[in-house]
Amino acid sequence: GIRRLAEIAFQVNERQENIGARRLHTVLERLLEDLSFDAADRSGQQVKVDADFVDRQLGELAVDEDLARYIL
C-alpha cells in the first residue's frame, strides 16, 4: 500500500510541478478522505490499506493528468 501510494505521488510529481513530499502528503490526505469523513460510523471496523485499496481510491489520479492537476 505504501509503495503504491509513493508511486502515484511520484508519477504526479513527474507530470506536474515537483513539490516533493508535499505531494505525498496531499495524496495521502486524498486517499484517507472518505475514511476520515466516515470514521465515526466505522467504529470497530478495520480497513486494510494495500495496493488494491490505493488503486481503487486513487488509480484515476495516476492516469488522468487533468484530474490530478485539478485535485492535487
C-alpha positions in Angstrom: 0.0 0.0 0.0 2.7 2.5 1.0 4.8 1.7 -2.1 1.8 2.2 -4.4 1.0 5.5 -2.7 4.5 6.7 -3.2 4.5 5.6 -6.8 1.3 7.6 -7.5 2.8 10.7 -5.8 6.0 10.3 -7.8 4.1 10.0 -11.1 2.0 13.1 -10.4 5.2 15.0 -9.4 6.8 13.9 -12.7 3.9 15.1 -14.8 3.3 18.4 -12.9 5.3 20.6 -10.7 7.6 18.6 -8.5 6.7 19.6 -4.9 8.3 16.5 -3.3 6.9 15.3 0.0 4.1 17.9 0.0 2.6 15.9 -2.9 2.9 12.7 -0.9 1.1 14.4 2.0 -1.7 15.6 -0.4 -2.1 12.2 -2.0 -2.3 10.6 1.5 -5.0 13.0 2.5 -6.9 12.2 -0.6 -6.5 8.5 0.0 -7.9 8.7 3.5 -10.5 11.4 2.9 -13.6 9.1 2.8 -12.3 7.0 5.8 -11.8 10.2 7.8 -15.2 11.5 7.0 -16.9 8.3 7.9 -14.7 7.4 10.9 -17.5 7.8 13.5 -19.7 5.3 11.5 -16.9 2.8 11.2 -16.2 2.3 14.9 -14.5 -1.1 15.5 -14.0 -1.7 11.7 -10.6 -2.4 10.2 -9.6 -1.2 6.8 -6.6 -2.8 5.0 -4.7 -0.1 3.1 -3.0 -2.2 0.5 -2.1 -1.6 -3.2 -5.6 -2.6 -4.3 -7.2 -0.1 -1.9 -4.9 2.6 -3.1 -5.7 1.9 -6.7 -9.4 1.9 -6.0 -9.2 5.2 -4.3 -6.5 6.9 -6.4 -6.0 5.0 -9.5 -7.6 7.6 -11.7 -5.2 10.2 -10.4 -2.3 8.2 -11.6 -3.5 8.1 -15.2 -5.6 11.3 -15.7 -3.3 14.3 -15.8 -6.2 16.8 -15.9 -7.9 15.3 -12.9 -4.6 15.1 -10.9 -3.9 18.7 -11.7 -7.3 19.8 -10.5 -7.4 17.7 -7.4 -3.8 17.8 -6.3 
